[in-house]
Amino acid sequence: MSDRRTRPSRHRHSSFGWTPFFVLFFAVSPLFISTVQGMMAQQQQHLILVGGGHAHAQVLTSLNDAARPAHLKVTLIDPQVAATYSGMVPGCIGGYYSAADTKIDLVAVTQWAGIEFVHDKVVDMDFEKQCVFLKKNPAPLYYDAISLDVGSTTRGWTTTPGAREYTIPTRPIDALVRRLQDELDDNQRVQLVVVGGGAAGIELSMAVTSRYPNIDCTILDAGQQLLPSENEACRHMVQTRLTELHITVQHDAAVAQVTADRVVLQNGTSVPYTHCIWAAGAEAPALSQHLHHQRGLAGTPEGWILVHPTLQSISHPAVFAAGDCASIQGLLRGPPPKAGVYAVRAGPVLVQNLLQFLEGTKPRTVYEPQEDFLKLLVCGDNQALGFRFGIPFRGKWVFEVKDAIDRNFMNLFAQENLPDKSRIQRGEYNTQQYDAMVEDLTPLEPEEAAMLLQRSDDGVDFQQAWRVLRAMARDTTYREQVLHCVEQSTASAISHKNVYK
Ligand SMILES: Cc1cc2nc3c(=O)[nH]c(=O)nc-3n(C[C@H](O)[C@H](O)[C@H](O)COP(=O)(O)OP(=O)(O)OC[C@H]3O[C@@H](n4cnc5c(N)ncnc54)[C@H](O)[C@@H]3O)c2cc1C
């Protein structure tokens, strides 16, 4: 367990109670100077990481005890011993992965990294004293710097009457997997209602319905159309797959309340159910709402923590935040959406800025979230759907691309892949993005590339298609050329207005 006596350095500075006489007597002596220098050099600093989610995963491995300064102690606090990688959750529910495949073992990773793991939940903070308060252990933990990666909760689940009582929320995500696996089986007739027509609600519906054939599924979407930020061609592809799986979608279906067997809509109608998944989007977690509203940490009115593009709090310099719980201020395009991909890519930036702050310099590594990302949804039959640059994809190859991306990330934290620490030099931090190691060979010619991306047969080489997508992301000219070829071949299908460029 943690060393409860750890205090932030600045508090220990103020604890010297020497008299002016004593100071005068020794101040000029070389013995005094070298003693103070020695004390300063060895003064321990304490970094607390709250939450072992997507954004902190790489921080944990990068700040291992072979690489980080000897005087820097790192503690991770999380009420869960394993972090669930959400990208693989619908695949797990769909029967492609085991629950263990979707988890990062926080105990094993922190043990390897020489990071103390405190199995507890942060319930409050004192920014003046620089300490956190835990749910189980009454002793506060003091920090010199702290980083919050506490994710989000499911929007409206606690405030919609009956939702908490009768529905299965998407958060915590490992509980979602457990409950669905426990409550659904092959023999029982299930009337499933999924509240929320976003990517998570759609993907979960497709995964569950394709895995359990005895399910009638209805998606309740509060808006007028699914995935409004995608173009018509992408929406059409999703709708086609939903129809194939006999999944019904009701639009303008905002939920007023949930009873034991019906979901009651605001328009007065109701939908019967036996099981209901609440997937209505992300809401600021209780901790960040509390810290903003009660403790004065800068935040949005909804309770997301406001940070600079360096991920440092705009009000409290020793506080950093990343992932869903943070809202980055000062980006031209505004804060990125709440998605795991943005949390994961914040990790290397956090590593650099936390170290810079602890060294006493101004954090200067800026997080520039990508404008858009490759969205991939498991849809059953060993296939996935995807969208990028306004192009819809479907097929076995799309599933294989998704599987490769997800496994590459998870492999970084598998015990057998953690590097030999005796080969890591002090100060040698891994601040590369997790996918930087993927080999980038020359992609296909634009015309061939466009044809490949539009194929859905099993003969597509996923490596080749993935290479094309990566090349389109990094090379604007190549992207324009491929998009031009796609548009020519599907002239009427893709709306120019909505194509991502
Ligand atoms: C079904 C589903 C599928 C999804 N699929 C995708 C996808 O394919 N791609 C994608 O980009 N995004 C996806 N998302 C969104 C993605 O899950 C989130 O954006 C992502 O998890 C955010 O990561 P994070 O690091 O902010 O938090 P999380 O990964 O949620 O981690 C938060 C951590 O903080 C801990 N914690 C919480 N409160 C406290 C506390 N008070 N004290 C200490 N620890 C605490 C939790 O235990 C947890 O370990 C999906 C979401 C859902 C629900």
The ligand as a Tripos MOL2 file, in Angstrom:
@<TRIPOS>MOLECULE
LIG
   53    58     1     0     0
SMALL
NO_CHARGES

@<TRIPOS>ATOM
      1 C1        -19.6820    0.1650  -25.7930 C.3       1 LIG1
      2 C2        -18.6520    1.2090  -26.0960 C.ar      1 LIG1
      3 C3        -17.8180    1.0410  -27.1910 C.ar      1 LIG1
      4 C4        -16.8650    2.0080  -27.4890 C.ar      1 LIG1
      5 N1        -16.0670    1.8160  -28.5780 N.ar      1 LIG1
      6 C5        -15.1470    2.7350  -28.8870 C.ar      1 LIG1
      7 C6        -14.3110    2.5480  -30.0310 C.ar      1 LIG1
      8 O1        -14.4130    1.5590  -30.7590 O.2       1 LIG1
      9 N2        -13.3970    3.5170  -30.2990 N.ar      1 LIG1
     10 C7        -13.2700    4.6280  -29.5250 C.ar      1 LIG1
     11 O2        -12.4180    5.4740  -29.8310 O.2       1 LIG1
     12 N3        -14.0470    4.8330  -28.4380 N.ar      1 LIG1
     13 C8        -14.9860    3.9220  -28.0980 C.ar      1 LIG1
     14 N4        -15.7860    4.1300  -27.0010 N.ar      1 LIG1
     15 C9        -15.5620    5.3180  -26.1580 C.3       1 LIG1
     16 C10       -14.4250    5.0050  -25.1740 C.3       1 LIG1
     17 O3        -14.8140    3.9340  -24.3690 O.3       1 LIG1
     18 C11       -14.0640    6.1510  -24.2470 C.3       1 LIG1
     19 O4        -13.8980    7.3250  -24.9800 O.3       1 LIG1
     20 C12       -12.7640    5.8130  -23.5000 C.3       1 LIG1
     21 O5        -12.9780    4.7210  -22.6400 O.3       1 LIG1
     22 C13       -12.2560    6.9710  -22.6940 C.3       1 LIG1
     23 O6        -11.0660    6.5780  -22.0770 O.3       1 LIG1
     24 P1        -10.5880    7.2870  -20.7420 P.3       1 LIG1
     25 O7         -9.1320    7.0120  -20.6270 O.co2     1 LIG1
     26 O8        -11.0310    8.6860  -20.7160 O.co2     1 LIG1
     27 O9        -11.3890    6.5680  -19.5760 O.3       1 LIG1
     28 P2        -11.6190    5.0090  -19.2470 P.3       1 LIG1
     29 O10       -10.8960    4.1480  -20.2030 O.co2     1 LIG1
     30 O11       -13.0690    4.8630  -19.0870 O.co2     1 LIG1
     31 O12       -10.8890    4.8550  -17.8540 O.3       1 LIG1
     32 C14       -11.2770    5.5260  -16.6990 C.3       1 LIG1
     33 C15       -10.6320    4.8190  -15.5180 C.3       1 LIG1
     34 O13       -10.7860    5.6400  -14.3800 O.3       1 LIG1
     35 C16       -11.1520    4.8500  -13.2740 C.3       1 LIG1
     36 N5        -11.8710    5.7350  -12.3530 N.ar      1 LIG1
     37 C17       -13.0830    6.2920  -12.5270 C.ar      1 LIG1
     38 N6        -13.3930    7.0580  -11.4710 N.ar      1 LIG1
     39 C18       -12.3480    6.9940  -10.6230 C.ar      1 LIG1
     40 C19       -12.0780    7.5710   -9.3530 C.ar      1 LIG1
     41 N7        -12.9550    8.3750   -8.7650 N.pl3     1 LIG1
     42 N8        -10.9070    7.2770   -8.7470 N.ar      1 LIG1
     43 C20        -9.9980    6.4720   -9.3490 C.ar      1 LIG1
     44 N9        -10.2080    5.9030  -10.5620 N.ar      1 LIG1
     45 C21       -11.3690    6.1610  -11.1780 C.ar      1 LIG1
     46 C22       -12.0040    3.7440  -13.8630 C.3       1 LIG1
     47 O14       -12.0400    2.6220  -13.0060 O.3       1 LIG1
     48 C23       -11.2670    3.4820  -15.1800 C.3       1 LIG1
     49 O15       -10.2710    2.5060  -15.0220 O.3       1 LIG1
     50 C24       -16.7560    3.1700  -26.6850 C.ar      1 LIG1
     51 C25       -17.5970    3.3340  -25.5820 C.ar      1 LIG1
     52 C26       -18.5290    2.3720  -25.2860 C.ar      1 LIG1
     53 C27       -19.4300    2.5740  -24.1000 C.3       1 LIG1
@<TRIPOS>BOND
     1     1     2 1
     2     2     3 ar
     3     2    52 ar
     4     3     4 ar
     5     4     5 ar
     6     4    50 ar
     7     5     6 ar
     8     6     7 ar
     9     6    13 1
    10     7     8 2
    11     7     9 ar
    12     9    10 ar
    13    10    11 2
    14    10    12 ar
    15    12    13 ar
    16    13    14 ar
    17    14    15 1
    18    14    50 ar
    19    15    16 1
    20    16    17 1
    21    16    18 1
    22    18    19 1
    23    18    20 1
    24    20    21 1
    25    20    22 1
    26    22    23 1
    27    23    24 1
    28    24    25 2
    29    24    26 1
    30    24    27 1
    31    27    28 1
    32    28    29 2
    33    28    30 1
    34    28    31 1
    35    31    32 1
    36    32    33 1
    37    33    34 1
    38    33    48 1
    39    34    35 1
    40    35    36 1
    41    35    46 1
    42    36    37 ar
    43    36    45 ar
    44    37    38 ar
    45    38    39 ar
    46    39    40 ar
    47    39    45 ar
    48    40    41 1
    49    40    42 ar
    50    42    43 ar
    51    43    44 ar
    52    44    45 ar
    53    46    47 1
    54    46    48 1
    55    48    49 1
    56    50    51 ar
    57    51    52 ar
    58    52    53 1
@<TRIPOS>SUBSTRUCTURE
     1 LIG1         1 GROUP 0 **** ****
